[in-house]
């Protein structure tokens, strides 16, 4: 990660700009993890009633 900071500074990015990008990346990542958590803990998932099969093979098993 430090090598990226060196390159960013060489091309003229300030520490504030780098910090802003880091904050955005962290927020996007946290949102993705939150969405995955909500999906994994949703009532539909708990009951085993997946509304859309994830693969064609699941359609054939029913």
Secondary structure by P-SEA (a helix, b strand, c coil): caaaaaaaaaacccaaaaaaaaaaaaaaaaaaaaaaaaaaaccccccccccccccaaaaaac
